[in-house]
Amino acid sequence: MTLKTFLLGACSAMAFVANAASAETLTIATVNNSDMIRMQGLTSEFTKANPDIQVNWVTLEENVLRERVTTDIAANGGQYDIVTIGNYEVPIWAKQQWLLPLDGLGDNYDMDDLLPAIRGGLSVDSKLYAAPFYGESAMIMYRTDLLEKAGLKMPENPTWEFIADAAKKMTDRGNDINGICLRGKAGWGENMAFLSALNNSFGGRWFDENWKPQFDQPEWKEALTFYADLMKEAGPAGASSNGFNENLTLFQQGKCGMWMDATVAASMVSNPKESTVADKVNYAIFPSKEGVNNHGNWLWSWNLAVPASSQKAEAAQKFIAWATSKEYTALVASKEGWANVPPGTRTSLYENADYKKAAAFAEPTLAAMTAADITKPTVKPVPYTGGQFVAIPEFQALGTTVGQLFSAVIAGQSTVDDALAAAQATATRDMTRAGYIK
């Protein structure tokens, strides 16, 4: 080795060390689901193109993520530069000035390509405050082989009565097959996401036009009784601990005949690398109750936002632009196949022939999202918006409290009547204190 070669190598090494030392480090809080974990695995593609930016990931279970991010952002703590939040939080937090508007995503971002319903839910006064990583509604994922074995055929518009009958007939305890898997883990975004949608489909509501809680009305009793009975007869053991991830694992392992949950799960249950029943899955619209013309669809998106407390807004927006771009979608497709790209955010994806060919769930997903009307979540008039949540700041705490009461029912620690009475009392107290009830 010549002296010149040695010196050049030494200079390059020193430059690398200097660049690494001067790089900005973004701390990103996110949820521990497969799409987000996949994004973390591809982050090296971003840092390779942006060597002046490094990324530190804080990956948390859904309920823990919500608690920590809410606490930090409300206190202006500055712990995170990018947070993963839902379309419930975005408009509320933006109005509180807890989030920065995303005005630095770049000229090539193509904001007009975002699905109108998703973009609208993330905007305040025509400004975008979070960029959608993926969007979803809810639908039925079911085992075609088990349904056929039960002598049944999934209707185009299934009712809960049909679902209950099918779940019982598909249950085979001897072979560890549960007819149905549903969320039971307590949390406003866990079991209450499903139960709010279920109640909507039964014609119920959280509050009447005067913000009076409705847990003492027959719709909630009928919906919660139906749910508790169904989970007892056809659900898995320990259902009160099962959220999205736990039910996903059960379904992938062949232990669920049906699963009603987020449309984003469709790619996960149909991926042969992850699911033992990938070739036996089909999809149907979220059920309605006989005589009630409401499927209870929800509309949700996981989004990346910049807290107002972050001192690294420019770098944060550069990462967000990369992670939610059409180019990122193409990157995932090149690594994992089109069926596994983040769904539900861009019009162009549902016009992509490669995606539609690879993803049998593309059309059902888009149909479910399009059918979701969060301005009219139930058949009766309500003073709030939101399909599987109520879009008021107080809902996060109240929804989790009610979720704990209802989770106790399927854990065998409470009765339906007792849980509903406690929910009514708690909601009435909280809504009165907050000034909704005069």
C-alpha positions, 0 to 999 in steps of 0.5 A: 500500500502506498502512502497516498493510498493509505492517506486517502483511505484514512481521510475517507474513514475520518469523513465517514466518522465525521458525517455519522457524528454530525447526522441528525437522529430522528426518534420515531414512535410506532406500533408493533404491527407487521407493516411498521416492522417492515418499514423499519427493516427498509429504513436503511434505504432511506438513510443510504440516500440521506446519510445526514439523517439517522433513525432511532425506533421506539416500537410499542404495543398499540395501547402502550404507544397511545398512552406514551405518545399522548402523555409526551405530546400533551406535556410538550415533552419533545421525546419523539420527532415522528409519532404514529397516530390515528385519524382520531387524534390528528384533527383534535391534536392539530387544533390544540397546536400539538402537531406541525403542518406537513408543508415540507413533503416536497414537490414530488409527493403527489398529495392529490393522489391520497384517497379523499376520505383519508386526506380529509380526516388528516386535514384541518383548515385545508392543511395536512397534519399527518401523512397516511402510512396505511388506511383501512376499514373492517371486513370478514376474513373467513376460511372457505374450507371450513365454511364449505365443510359446515354446508354454508355459503357466505352471503353477499351481505351477511347478517350477524345471525348468519355469522353466529350460526356459521361460527358455531358450526365451524367450531371444532374444539377437538382440533383447536379450531374456533369458529370466530376470533374477535377483539377482547383486549381492553382499549378504545382502539382495541375491543371498543373499535370492534364493539362500537362498530358492532353496536352501530350495526345493531342500530345503537349509538354512544350518545343521543343528540343531547350527549346522553350516554346510551348504554341503558338502551336495548341496542347496547344490551343486545349487541353486548349480549350477542358478542359475549354469547358468541365468544363463549360458544365459538371464540378462543380461550383467553379472548379477553387478552386478544387484540389485533395481533393476537387474533392475527396469529390465531388465524394464520395458525389455522385456529379461526374459522372467521375473523372480523377486523381491519382490512389491512390484515388481508395481506397478512392472512393470505401471505403463504410466508406467514399464514398456514391457511393462505390458500383458503381465505376469502373476504366479505363485507362487515355484517349487519343485523337483520332488519338494520341497514347498517354494516357498521364499517369503520374508517381508520388510518395509521399516520406519521406526524411531527409533534410541535415539540420536535426540533428536527421538523425538516428531517422528520418531514423528509422521512415521512415523505419517503415512508408514505410515498408511491416510491416506498410502495414500489420499494415494498413491492420489489422486496415483498411482492405487490400483495404486501404493500401498505394499502388504503391511502392512494388512488393510484394503488387501486388503479395499478394492474399489478396490485389488483392482480396480486391482491384478491382483497384489493377490491373488497378493501376499497369497497369497504373503505368507500362505504364507510361514512364516519359522518353518519355512523349509525341509523339514529342521529348523533352529535358526533362523527367517527365510525369505531370511535367518537371524535371528541378528546374525552373519548380516549379515556372514556373508551378505554374505561368502557373497554375494560368493563366490557373485556371483564364480561368475556373474562367471566368477571362481570355480567352484561347488565353490570358492565352496561350499568357501570358504563352508563354511570361512568359516561354520564359522570365524565360527559357532565364534568366535561360540560357536554351534558347541561 
